[in-house]
Amino acid sequence: MRFFRSCHNIQDMNSQPARLLVHLLVVGLLASCAGSPLQTRPLFETPVDFSFELRGQMSRLSSLRGRPVVLVLMRTSDVTSQMYMPHVAEAFIDVAGEPVFLVLTEEPAEAPFVDVYTESEDLPFAIGVAEAAVGRGDSALGEIPAIPATYIIDREGRVVDVAAGVVTAKEITKALGRAL
């Protein structure tokens, strides 16, 4: 995505390397759509970590090591994210217990709205705010593939599955089973 932001005029896109890159991106996108929705990225070899605020307390993802984590990045103002929250809530209820569900907005400007949104939607979990680096793509997660995005993180803190967009509660539960 950064490539497209760096193109200053249409002539940049007409170069041979630019056309080749666009073709490779399209082929990669089509290939990633052929698999299951929660296997769009390979396993991260190293644990991921970043800070977030939840219920007024700062914490780090690394503080959750030892338990699998379902990390959902969303925006309270995004209609797709809003449509996705019932699926996340259903998965939360289905697998209550060991896994941690961490639902964060990746947009720090939404911080004043997360509590109101959580209460108005009667969600069984709190929504926190990820550090600004996550939204910019500068965290250990790298570029966020889409909003909402769901990351399944194993007990060691490594991402084992990533889904871009809306997935069902059943798909979340199935992917979580691979992380247990």
N, C-alpha and C positions, 0 to 999 in steps of 0.2 A: 504494500500500500504506500510505503514511503516513496517508491519509484514514481507513482502517479502524482504525488504531491510535489515532486521535484521537477516535473515537466513544466516548463514555462510557456511553451507555445506548441501549436500542433505540429510544427516541423520536427520537434524532438521525438514525437511518436512515429514519424515516418522513417526513422533510421533503422537499419537492419538489426542492430542489437535490441532496439525497443520492440520491434515486431516479433523477434524471436522470444523475448521475455513475455510478451503478451500471450503468444501461442503456448508457451510452457505453463503459464499461469492457468490458462483455460483447460489444458490437458490435466494438470494437477487437480483443479477443482472438480472436473468430471470424474477423475479417478477416486477422489475422496468421497464422492457421493455414492459410489458403488458399494461401499461397506456399510456396516451398521452405524447408526447415528452417534454412538458413543465410542467410536474408535477412529477419530479423524486425525489424531496425532500420535506419534510414537511415545513410548514411555520416557519420561524425563529421567536421566540417569542420576541426577543429584537432587536432594531435597529442595523444595522451593520455600521461600520465606518472604514475608513482608508484614508491615504493621497495619492494624485496622482499629477502628473505634467501635465498640459495641456496648450499648447501654451506658454511655458516658465514660467507659473505661478503655484505655489504650491497651492493646495486646499484640502479640505476634503469632503468625501462623505456626511457627515452631513450637509454641506453647501447647499445641494440640497433638504433638507427636505421641505415638503409642496408640492412637485411635484413628480409624479411617475418617476421612472428612469428605462431605459433599459440599463443594464450594460453588455457589451460584453468584455470578456477577450480573447485576441488573441495574436498571434505572427506574425509579418510581414514576417518572414521567413518560416512560416508554410503554406504549400500548401492548406490544408483544411481551414485554416483561410482566405486565399486569396480567395478561392472559396465561402466562406460564406459572404464576404463583400457586394456583390451585393444584397443579401437577406436583410441584415441589412439596406443598402441604400434604398431599396424599402420600407421597413417598416418605415424608417425615413420620407420618402416623403409622405407615406400614412397617417401617423398620425401627421403630422407637427402641432406644437402648444405646448400644455401643457407638454407632456412627455419630459424628458431630455434623450437624447441618449449619453451615456458615453462609448466610445470604448477605451479600454486601452490594451496595451501590458503588460503582466504580467512578462516580462523579461526585467529588467532594462538595460541590455547590448544593447538592441535594440533602446535605446533613440536616438542615432544619425540618425537612419533610418526612424523614424515615419513620419516626415514631408515630406521627399522625397517620401515615399510610399503613403501617403495621396494624394499628388499632382499628382503623376504618375497614380494613379488609379482614379483620379477625383471624390473622395468621397465627399458627401455633409456634412460631419462632420469631425472634427479633431480627430486624434488619440493621446491619451496621454499615460503616463507611470505610472503604479501603483507602489506603494512602494514595496520594495523587499520582505517584509513579505507576501504579497499576493501570489507571485510566490512560496514561500517556504511552503505555507499552514499555516502560523503562524498568519494570520489576522483573523478578525471576520468572514470572509467567510469560514474559515477552508480549508480543502483540496479542490483544484479545481478538479472537476470530470473529465474533459478532456479539451483540447484546440481545437477549441474554446469552450467557455462556456458562456451561456446567463443567466443573472439573472434579474428577474423582481422585482423591489423594490417599495413598496407602499409609499404613502405620509409621513408615519411615519418613514420610513427608514428600514422597515422589508422586508426581502426577502420572496416573496410569490410564486415564481416559479423559477425553475432552469432547464436548458437544457444543456446537454453535446453534443457537436458536432454541426452539421449543422441542423438548422430548417428553415422553410420557413418564408417569410415575413408575410403570413397569420397567421401562428402559433404565431409569435411574437405579432402581432396586437391583436389576440384573448386573449393571456395571459395578455397583457397590459390592456385590457378591464376589467379584474378581479381586477386590481390594482387601477383603477380610482374611 
